Amino acid sequence: MTDTYKSHIELLGYKARDKVTNMEGMIDHVGFDAYGCVQASIKPTELDKDGKVRDGYWFDITRLDVDFDGGRVVDMPDFSQGYVAEGRKGAAEKHGNLG
């Protein structure tokens, strides 16, 4: 297996625009399915007209224009070692906010 999948995972945190719908936002998920599709979820960074967080949508990565020049909106987690890699994941647990 090559490391090509890593380049897809490294899309996390960048702003992107879907070429078909022009939807823009931050890539917050990358998914690989059993049929060979690689998709990314774009989460809009702007609130809707009522001040609510807008839903994200999944797109094939080939449909995306990714803004690498603008840098990441958020840092990418380290999936190879440390807190996330050890399975102690989640913002609430990481910051001690478990109910």
Buried (B, 14 or more C-beta within 10 A) or exposed (E): EEEEEEEBBBBBBBBBBBEEEEBBBBBBEBEEEEEEEBBBBBBBEEEEEEEEEBEBBEBEBEBBEBBEEEEBBEEBBEEEEEEBEEEEEEEEEEEEEEE
